[in-house]
Amino acid sequence: MDLQLKGKNALVTASTAGIGFAIACGLAREGVAVIVNGRTHERVAEAREKIKSAVPGALTSGIAADLSTVEGVEAVADHVASVDILVNNLGIYGSKPFAEIEDHEWFTFFETNVMSGVRLSRHYLPGMKANGWGRIVFISSESGLHIPEEMVHYGVTKSAMIALARGIAETTSGTDVTVNSILPGPTRSEGISGFIETLAKEQGISEADVETQFFEKMRPTSLIQRFAEPREVAHLVVYTCSPLSSATNGAALRVDGGVVRAIP
């Protein structure tokens, strides 16, 4: 299927690994000129080489910046004047009892997971409207609907991203600009893979057994009973970025493996 994306350009935040990298690869396969972002020049350069290896002829550029800061967003805005597609993928997570989460940690999570998308969307949305077309996608999480007790601060920021996407979408009424959020379930990202490997060594069991135990105890409602692969999430994101998704706006699209039982 031709997703009609050739000639578009896209900024994918935090795209040097995991879901962000898979999204960057997926867009590159559709002929999109992808701007790769990460915190260091080394990681950005490495990711671009991997994309070019996976997608011969891929059009890529890169910008190293910490988008959890105002200065980082300003650096990207100065470097990239306009984009057709903005994928707000940057996010951090961590497990900690609610009573032990201090104020500064809440602020760090909000600056990274929420405010990065606020600032970038605020900068690029007017240009999309002026050009008559655009896509903004927030990578939220099923944790935004089903707040995990082991990381309440993470879940709350993911809820905020869903609300933010819907709110911005309300400002696009009657235009060809859409704003949506994607809600992945547990996904085999770089961090998760390392976490599984460490637990397997500590417990003296296989990584497959660690995965089985995780879904039995932590995410028993999952219908697929496994971690999704980043590319599985990326497929939905790439479609949502395409002109073919023009009737989808203000939506929270789930690729959660069936973790969330309720139908919103």
Beta strands, then each sheet from edge to edge (+ up, - down):
strand 1: 9-12
strand 2: 33-38
strand 3: 60-64
strand 4: 85-88
strand 5: 134-139
strand 6: 177-184
strand 7: 252-255
sheet 1: 3+ 2+ 1+ 4+ 5+ 6+ 7+
end
